[in-house]
Amino acid sequence: MKIVIAPDSFKECLSAQEVASHIASGIRNIVPSAEIYEIPISDGGEGVLEALLNGVGGRRISVSVMDPLMRQIKAEYGILKDEKTAVIEMAKASGLELLQEAEKNPLSTTTFGTGQLIKDALNQGCTKIIIGIGGSATNDGGAGMVSALGAKFLDDKGKEIPEGGGGLERLKTIDLSNFDKRIQNCEVVVACDVSNPLTGENGASMVYGGQKGGSKQDLEFLDSNLAHYANSIKAHLGIDISHIPGAGAAGGTGAGLMAFLNGKLVNGIELILQTIKIEDFIKQADLVFTGEGKIDGQTLHGKTISGIAAMSKKHNVPVIVITGKIGDGIEEIYDLGVNAVFSIVNQPMELRQAMDQAPELIRDCSKNIMATIMCANKN
């Protein structure tokens, strides 16, 4: 029996690779002879580095960069085996995962460290950069990232504005005289799993600013600042990024990448699946396991499970989903090609308990699923 295991991460709990390993362990407990392919997946946010390095091959590079609060840390990115393509996971330098709860503040958090990763990739001779922009702690429109590459965002007195989404209010002039010219010869592909515009009710600040620590008052202020930022970009660069789908991704970093780095936004899960050529494995499989920490109505829109299910359905391969929590609105997921959905939680428990026991729960759930399948096959 050939089985493909292609999960996303269980956020803030287990990486996609760890989830895949635990599922495989449960399966082998029942079917030791199973031919298993563990292929960790990302929808373009956290996990994109792991997914592409595991799927394509390459090397990791560790760099000293600034975190969202401008503290020096070590962050990794990858260079694929062609030695010309860098893979950058924004969350490694500018992610929420780097902050304590009390430190979250979209008024001051910056994407500067992400820009430093991009600059190091250019120093390594890379001419293509794939950047996953999920999981950010920021709402600065990518201004910090761009400033790390040599741009200057100046106030009406010619002084550089403060880092963070709050500082954009003071923006008067964008000086690109020292902006890294190597960007002009670099292809920038942005793996993005949302379609939010930069501003407005469905924009970066109003939809995602709260989870980054912003109050209701902060969100209105940040939204106004991003609108001002968009107007400044239009005035200085002649580019209108205010209403482009995906511009609001990662606190407006999508907009910054499009405006200053000529970034092309693509569906994250499609990019990952195509790059690692997972279809070659799925079309030969008897069964596919996938999953993520929580599934709900959003799972239907460009997430890992929907991408895996669509590809499996094309080749008539059954798909089983394993998740930590089953939310509302998943009824249509079965139309996508999913055959069954299982929660790993096997008794009433608190979230923290479920997260602590996740490895064991995943193994037990996978084991029980395979035991049921093998029992049915005997009949």
N, C-alpha and C positions, 0 to 999 in steps of 0.2 A: 504493500500500500504506500503510495506517494502522497505526502502531506506537506502543503506550504503553510508556514506560520508567519503571518505578516501583520503584526499589530503596531499601533502607535503607542506612545508612552502612556502610562497612567500618571498624569501630571502631579508633581510634588510628591510622588510615591516611588515609581519604578520607571526606568528608561525603557524604550521600546525593545532593546536587546535583552534586558532582564525579563520583561514580560514574555518575550518569545522563548527564552530558555526555560522558564517555569512551565509554560504550556507544553513544551517539548518533553519535559520531565514527566508530566502527568500522562501524556500520551504513551511514552515508552514503558510506563508502568503496566499498561494493558497490552500494548502491541510493541514488544521489544524490537521486532524486525522491521518496523515502519521506516521508510526512507523519508527523512524529514529535512526540509529546507527552511532554516530560520532566516527570515528577511525582515529586519526591523524597518518600519516605515515612519515617515513624518508627513504632515500635510503642508509643510513649508515653514512652520514655526520652530519651536524647540524640537530637537532631534534631527534636523536636516543634515547636520554635520555627520552624525553617526550613521544615518541612513545611506548617505552618498559614499562615505569612505568604506563602509561595509559592502555596499553593492557594487562599487566601481573599483575601489582600491586607491591608495594614495598614502599621504603622510600627514601627521599632525605637526603644527608649529605653535609654540607657546610664546606669547609676547606680553610685555609689560604695557598695560593701558590704563586709562582712567575709568572707574566705574560710574554709575549714574550720578553719584554725588562728588565726582572728581577726586576720588581716592585711588591710589595706585594699586592695581591687582594684576594677576596673571590671567590671561585669557587665551584660549586655543582657537585656531581655525585650521582648515585643511587645504592641501594642494593635491588634486587628483593625479592619477598616474601619468597623465599627459604632460605634467609639469607646467601647464599653462593656465589651468583652471583652478581658481581658488573657491573654496566653499566657506562662507562666513555665516555664522549663526548669531544674529544680533543680540540674542539674550545672553550670550557668553560675556559680553562687555557692557550691555546696557539693559539688562533684564531685571524684572521684578524679583527673580530668584536671588539676586545679589543683595537685597535690602531686607532689613527687619521691618516688621509691620509699622512701627513708629517712624521709620525713615522715609516711607513712601510720600512723595510730594511732587506732583507733576509740574508745579510752578518752578521748581529748581532742578529737577533731574534732567540729565543731558545725554545725547547720543554721541558725545565726543569720542568715547572709547571705540565705538563702531567705526568711526572715521579712521582711527588709528590702525585698526585691523585692516581696513581697505588700503591704507597707505603702505603697510608692511607687505601686503600681497603685491602691490605694484613694485615695491623694492625687490621682491623675489622674482620679478620678470613676468608675472601673470598678465595675460591679455584678455582673460574672461573671468568674471566674478559672479558666482551664484550666491545670492544673499537671502537667507530666510529671516523674515522680519517679525515673527510672532514673539509674544512674551515680553514685550518691552515695558520698562518702567517710566517711559518718557512721553512728553506731549509737546516737544519743541519743533515739530515739523521737519526734523532732520537737520536743523540749523547747526547743532553741535557737531554732528558728523561732517558737515560741509566745512565748518571752520577748522576741523582737524586736518583737512586737506588743503588748507591755505586761504580759504575765503575769509572775509571780515564782514561782520554785521555791525554797522555803526549807528550811533544815535545822532541827534541833531547837533551835537558838539564834536562829532568825529571820534568819539570813544566807543570801544567795543561794548556791546550790550551784555548784560549778565547771561550766564548759561541758564537753560531751562525755558519752559513755556511762558513763564511770567515775564521774562526779559524781552520777548518779541514785541511787547507794547511800545517799546522805545525805538524800534527799528526805523531808521530813516534812509540809510544808504547800504547797498550791497556792493562791496569791493572785491572783484574777482581777479585783480591784477596779479596776485600771487597764488591763485588756485592751481593745483597740480595739473599740468597740461597733459600728463600721461593718460588721464581719464578719457581724453578725446580718442585714443586708440584702444580703448578697453571696452569690451562688451559687458554690460551689466544686466544680469537677469535677476529679477526680484520674485522670489517664491512667496506668494501671498494667498491667504485663505479667506480674506474678507473683501467686500466690495463697497465699503463705506466711503462716501465722499469726504473731503477734508473738513468741511464745516457744516453747521446746521443741525437739525434735530437728529439726523442719523450720522453725524460726523464724528471725527476722532474723539473730541473732548466729551461730547454729551453721551456717547455710547460707552466709551471705555475709560474715561477719566476718573470715574468713581472708584474703580478697582485699583487704580494707581494712587489712590489717596486723596483725590480731590473732593472738596465739598461742593454742594450745589452752586454756591456763589463762585467758587473757583472755576467750575466747569463753564459757566457763562463767560467769565473773564478770559479763560483759555480759548474758548471758541471765538471770541472777538479778536483775540491776538492772532489766531491762525488765519482769520479772514484778512486782517491787516498784513500778515506775512504773505498771503497769496496775492494781495494787491501790489505789494512791493516787488514780488517776483515778476508779476506781469509788467510792471513799470520798467524794471531793470533788464529783464531777459526777454520780454515779449512772449512769455509762455503763461497761459491761463490753466492752472492746475486745480482750481477751486472746486470743480464739480466732476472731475474724472473719477470713475469707480476705482476704488482701491487707494486713492490718494490719502485717505484717512487712516490707512493701516499703520499700526505701531506708532500712534500719536502723531500721525502726519509724516512719518519717515518715508512712506510711499511717495508722497508729494515731493519731498526733498530729493529722493533718488531720481524721480522722473525729470525734475526741473534742472538739477545741477549735474547729474551723472548720466543723463539720457537713458535711465533705467527702463527696462521693459518689464511690466508686471505680467506675470503668468500665474495660472492656477497651480498652487503649490503641490497638490497631490498628483496632478497630471505630470508635472515636471519630474517629480521623484520617480514615479512609476515608469515613465519613459526612459529616464536616464539609467536606472538600474536594470532595465529590461526584464521586469518581473513577469511579463506576459509569457516569456519563454518557459518559465517554471510553472505558471498556473495552468497553461494549456495541456500540460502533461500530468497534472495532479488528479488524484481521486477525491481530495478534500482540501478545503482552505479554512484555516482559522485566522480570524482577525479580531480587533477589539481596541478599546481605549477606556480611559477611566470612567467616563460617563457618556451615555448616548441619550439624545433627545431629538427634538425636531430639527435642530441645527445640523445634526448628523447627515441629513438628507442633502445638504448644500455644500458640496465640495470638500467634505472631510474624508479622512482615510478610509473609513468603512464603506462609504458610498463609492469611492474610486475602486477599491478592491472588489466590491460586489459587482459593479458594472462589468469589470474585466472578466470575472469568473463566470458571470451569466452568459457572456459571449461564447464561452467554451463549455457551457453546461456543467460546470463544476460546483458542487454544493458548498455553501459558505456558512460557517458557524461563527457567531459573534460572542466574545466573552467581555464582560464589562463589570466595573465596580458598582455602578448605579444605572438603573433604567429610568429615564425621565419621561416626560409627557411627549406626545406627538410622534411616536416612532412607527405608527401603523403602516405608513407608506414604505418603510424600509424593506418590507418583504417584496414589494414590487421591483425594488432595485436589484434583487438577486440574492438577498439574504434568506437562508432557510430556517435558521433558529437563532434566538438570542438568549443568553444565560447570564445571570448575575452571579458573581463569585460569593456574594454574601449568603451564608447558609443558616444564619440565625439572627435575631435582633441584636444589633451592636452599634456602638457609636462610630462616627467616621474615623476617629483616630485609631480605634481598635481595628477597624477594617484595613486601614492603611498599614498598620504595624504587622498585621497578619497576612497581608496581600500575597506574598510568595506562596505560603502554604495554601491559601484559599484558591489561588489560580491553579496550582498543581492538582488539588482535590477536584475542582470543577472540571478540568480537562480530563482527569482520570475517569470521572463519572460519565462524562459525555462519551468517551471512547468505549467504556464498558457497555453502555447502552447500544451504541452503534454495532459493536461486535456481537452483542446478543441478538440484535435484529438480523444481522447477516447470517447467523447460524440457522435462523428460521426461514 
